[in-house]
Amino acid sequence: MTMRDTDRALVQAASAVAKLRCRSAAHTRATAARTADGRVVSGVNVVHVTGGACAEVIAIGAAATQGVGPLETMVTVGDRGRSVLTPCGPCRNLLVDLFPELRVIVGPADDPKVVPVGDLGF
Ligand SMILES: [Zn+2]
């Protein structure tokens, strides 16, 4: 799938959230997701010995909290300038179940691409 201008903007949005909000060991990744009508929601992960929560899950909860959706495109980036990151296995399962038409932006950061969530595997 071709990267659109709105996809590049979504990577920039996630990167901005990571730079601003991922400033401790408790928050190391940021996700930004766009709905079909152009709304953008974001979230950061929560790292904790009890398991915490992935940034993707937090972003999904933020979308539900704000009453927006379904999510059309999603990207996750790491803190401290780390690259675009691929969702973990459990998140892939969750995303396929909730948003089977979701487009996911995956790395590398200097040449990201968009793939259907179902193509990520589990
Ligand atoms: Zn995950």
Residues whose N, C-alpha, C, O or C-beta is under 5 A from the ligand:
A	BS01	ZN	C54 C88 C91
